[in-house]
Amino acid sequence: MEHTEDAAVRVAGLRMAYGAHTVLAGVDLEVHAGEVVALLGPNGAGKTTTVEVIEGFRRRDAGDVEVLGVDPEHGDDAWRARIGVVLQSWRDHRRWRVRELLGQLADTYRPYSRPGLPRPRDVDELLARVGLTDAAHQRMSTLSGGQRRRLDVAIGLVGRPDLLVLDEPTAGLDPAARREFHELVHEVVDNDGTVVLLTTHDLAEAETVADRILLLAGGRIVADGSPAAVARQVAGPSEVRWRADGERHVHSTHDPVAFTRDLLATGDVDDLEVVRASLEDAYLEIVRRHEAGAAHPDLEVTR
Amino acid sequence: MSTPAPRAWAVRTGVRRGLTEFRHMLRSPEDVAWNVLIGIAILVYLVTQRGTVVPGSGGLTLPDLALPGILAATILFGMVMGPAFALSAEVEDGTVLRLRTTPRGTTTYTVGMVVGQVLGALPMLAILLVPWPFLLGDPMHQGAGGWVAVVGWLLLGTLATLPIGIVGGALAARPTRVMLFVLAPVVALAFLSGVFGPQTVPAWAAGAVQAFPLYWLAHGLRSTTLPAGAEGLELGGAWHPEIAALVLLAWAVVGLVAAPVVLRRTSARQTASALAHRLQALIRG
C-alpha cells in the first residue's frame, strides 16, 4: 500500500447528486504530504459530502478518488486505521465517561501499530493535550459543546493517523478553544507529519490554520492556493489610484505590482494608492450568491 | 508489546465494550429500578397465587406453571427489545457511526452489543430465580438437574432471539419505529404463545405460534421444570424437547447469518450528513 503516495488525497472529477439536486459537479483536489488544507465554502456547498467520500463513508456517483494510495470504497481496516476522522454533530455514548470512551476507541487501533509508529497514542497525554484531564471521569452527557468537540478531535487523533480529516472542527468552540485547536493541529503536523484536511465555512479560520485553501462553491473548487493566492483568484482586480498632471486616475489590474512599476517609470506620479481586493469581500459575495440559490457552477475563476 | 491479530483483537475489545455497557447499566438508577420493580411485582403477584391450583394439572400451582413462561418472556423481551431499542437509539445518536470510523469498529460494536445485552438480562433472572425457592418452593420438579437444563434452554433461547432484536433494531433504525414494528409483534406473540401456561393459547393461534421461538422456548423450559403428567396441558399432550431445540436452533442459525448482513448494511448507511439531517428534523420537530 506504500506505492505512489506523493498525494495523500487525490480527487478528480468527483460528482455527487441527491436526486435531481447536484451537490458536486466535478471536484478536483489534491492534498500533499505535510500540508494542512482547508476546504472552505458556505453551508450546503458540499464540503461534508466531499469529505465523506474521502473517508470512505459514502459512495460517489462518478470520479476518481485515491486516499493514501487506496480507493476509499475498497479501503480495508489497515487503511481505516491510518485515517483519523472528526465528523459533525455527535450525541453518542452519553453514558460513557470521557477517558473510558477514548480508551475504548484507542484500543481498536492496537493491531495496527508499526515500529516507530506506535498506535494508539497515550490516552492520558492526549486528554491533557486537548485540555480534558479534569473532565476525564465526567460522563459524556455532562460535557459542554466545546469539551465534546475537543474530545471529538482527540478521538480523531488517538490512532496516530497519517491523514486527519475534520468536518467543521471548531464549530461551537469559543475563540480561546479555537486557538488551542489551531495550535494542536500545527503540533500534530510538525511532530508526526500528519496530513490534515479540514472543512470550514469560516474564512478567518481557513486563513489562520491552513497552508492552502480550496474554495468550494457551486459544486466545484473555484479557487485553490495560499490565502493570498485565493484572494487574487476570486476577489477580482486590484485598484491602482494616482494623480498625474493634476488629474486623478484609477486603473483596475490583476497585476498591480507590474502596473505600478511601469507607472512609476513614467515619472510624474503623485498620491499613489494600491487597493488590494479583499478575500473577505469576495468570499462574502460567494456566500451571498450561494445562499440566494444563485451559485453558478461557472463562477468566474480567472477574470 | 507485539501487535495482536486484528479479528481476535476486535472481538476482545468488543467484549470489553460489552462489560463496560453492563457496568453502566448496573450504575444507572433507571435501569436498576426497572428491573427491581418489575421483578418484585411478578414475585408479589405469584406469592399471592401460591395456593392457586391449576385445574387439570395434577395439583400444580399457578407459580409452578408460570415460571417457564416468565423465563421465556424475560429472554424474549430482553433479547429482542433490548438490542432493538439500543441499536435504533445508537444509529440515531451516532454511536454506530463513531465506531465505523475505527478499524473493525463494526465487529467491536456488534460483539459489545451482544455481550452487553446478554449480561443485561442477568439481573432480572437473578431477581426472579434467587428468591424463588424460598418464597414459592422448589420449582424443579424433576430434580436439581433441572437448573442446568434451564440454563441450557435460556442460552439456546438467547441465540434464537437476540439476532431478531438486532435485525429489528437495524431495520427500524429509530426508537419510535421499534415500538411499532418490533414491540407490538413481540407483545402479540407473547399473548398468543401462552406465556403463563399453555391453556391460554387460543385454538386458532396454536398453529401459528409454533413457527416462532417463544412457544418452543417456553415448551422446552416446561418439559424441564414440570413433573411427569404435566404434558397433558401441552398442545398435543406430549413433550417434544427435541423439536423445541431444533426450532430454536433453526432460528439461531438463520438469525446469526442474517444479523451481520443487515447490521453491515445499516452501518454502511450511517454518514455524517444522514446524522445531520436527522438532527435537523429533530430540531424542526
Interface residues (C-beta under 8 A of the other chain):
Chain A: T48 T49 E52 E55 F57 R58 D77 A78 R80 A81 V85 L87 Q88 S89 W90 R91 D92 H93 R94 R95 W96 E100 Q104 L105 D107 T108 Y109 R110 P111 Y112 S113 I155 G156 G159 D167
Chain B: M1 T3 P4 A5 P6 W9 A10 T13 R16 R17 T20 E21 H24 S28 E90 D93 G94 T95 L97 R98 R100 T101 T102 P103 R104 G105 T108 Q270 T271 A272 S273 L275 A276 L279
